[in-house]
Amino acid sequence: MDVVELSRIQFASTTLFHFLFVPLSIGLAFIIAIMETIYVVKKDEAYKKMAKFWGHLFLINFAVGVVTGILQEFQFGMNWSEYSRFVGDVFGAPLAIEALLAFFMESTFLGLWIFGWDRLPKWLHALCIWLVSLGTMFSAFFILSANSFMQHPVGEVLQRGRLEMHDFAAILTNGQLWVEFPHTLFGSFATGALFITGISAIAFLKKKHVDFYQRSFKVAIAVGVASGIGLALSGHEQAQYLVETQPMKMAAAEGLWENSEDPGAWTAIANIDTANKENTSEVEIPYLLSYLSYGKFSGSVTGMNELQERYTKMYGEGNYIPPVKTVFWSFRVMAVLGGAIIGLAILGAYLYARKKLVQSKWYLRLMVIAISFPFIGNSAGWIMTEIGRQPWVVFGYMQTEDAVSANVTAGQVLFSLIAFSTFYIILFAVMVTLFVREIKKGPHHEEEMIEENHDPFMKEGQHAIS
């Protein structure tokens, strides 16, 4: 493989690995803030224990997320220097704000939250975790503002062979950003919710700390239901926006080679023949494509073949059709898992309300597996988003093959790819080990430690050992 392919693989692998931790951090911070707020309002110590216990897992995830995120910044300069030169003036402001405002906001108030237990007033301590949660959302917002520019450039002017920022407000009000951001937030909330409900399900199956985990499950499943519905609604908005701004991506996601009929049928499953640019077999649902695209049961969607001719006239000779199979199936993986999350969340809320949750072992086993659903769904969504934009790195301006560093060799990229992948595997193993160790300690570990330190028999034993 050449340097372009290797650089793309490296960026994809490091980005997807980093994105395992970002949604979980956003989701956990939000749910922990809710738990501590309930503690402040109700003065129920159980919710304080919940905030502390899940906070320990959040801190582990946050630390690993920071480490993996640093590499993303380096890659722009190492492997994609031509891209950095071309868009640096536009990307500089949102990325700087993300680092100087959002990240420092997270770090500062996270420190106050960690060391402020029993030192700060309860309401002020709760405010700290809300500001941490808000900081994670700000961070996502400014990162997505840069990504949205790549999908749908706005507020820019082409001068001296590079893009320069013309209107910062246009970048922050980019329509692409305002369909991406809510969808990302709801996906993150669902990730945190299913993480907590899945671990709670393990505890129910083992009959450990049932009361504690029931309370945790109650808070998380409520967030899960709301975020699942939000995912569906925001995803629908995003699909309608794609029809206007990135019709080729939408057509590839639907496996649509020729213009659809009016009303258009949605292709649920297809055997795609990219060589002959056709689908040899399809399973279709009438009217659904028009509804997904326009919010009504009428309207035709433009196919890839016509769009290819249109783009050839606009941008010159070249292949403007993305890897169709990858875009098509990643969209379906995301959609199916999103539907599963909604169904499981609603069912969990029903079982909890009917007081049948702990006895429903089949559901609990399914929820343990479902911990992975948001992670896989989030990754599939980003694969569709980024692969569906190809061959562009900045739509309409720069193609991916023109964005790589001129002086980097394939051997150098291959070596760093292997090195980073090895490091990430080790880091992931360490993180899982820390998660398991923290969960095994249980939610009452701190109380047990305090009791041991005040137990006279324990102290005598410690003196005897010394």
Buried (B, 14 or more C-beta within 10 A) or exposed (E): EEBBBBBBBBBBBBBBBBBBBBBBBBBBBBBBBBBBBBBBEEEEEBBBBBBBBBBBBBBBBBBBBBBBBEBBEEBBEBBBBBBBBBBBBBBEBBBEBBEEBBBEBBBBBBEBBBEBBEEBEBEEBBBBBBBBBBBBBBBBBBBBBBBBBBBBBBBBEEEEEBBEBBEBEBBBEBBBBBBBBBBBBBBBBBBBBBBBBBBBBBBBBEEBBBEBBBBBBBBBBBBBBBBBBBBBEBBBBBBBBBBEBBBBBBBBBBBBBBBBEEBBBBBBEBEBBEEEBBBEEEEBEEBBBBBBBBEEEEBBBBBBBBBBEBBEEEBEEEEBBBBBBBBBBBBBBBBBBBBBBBEBBBBBBBBBEEEEBBEBEEBBEBBBEBBEBBBEBBBBBBBBBBBBBBBBBBBEBBBBBBBBBEEBEBEBBBEBBEEBBEEBEEBBEEBEEBBEEBBEBBBEBBEEEEEEEEEEEEEEEEEEEE
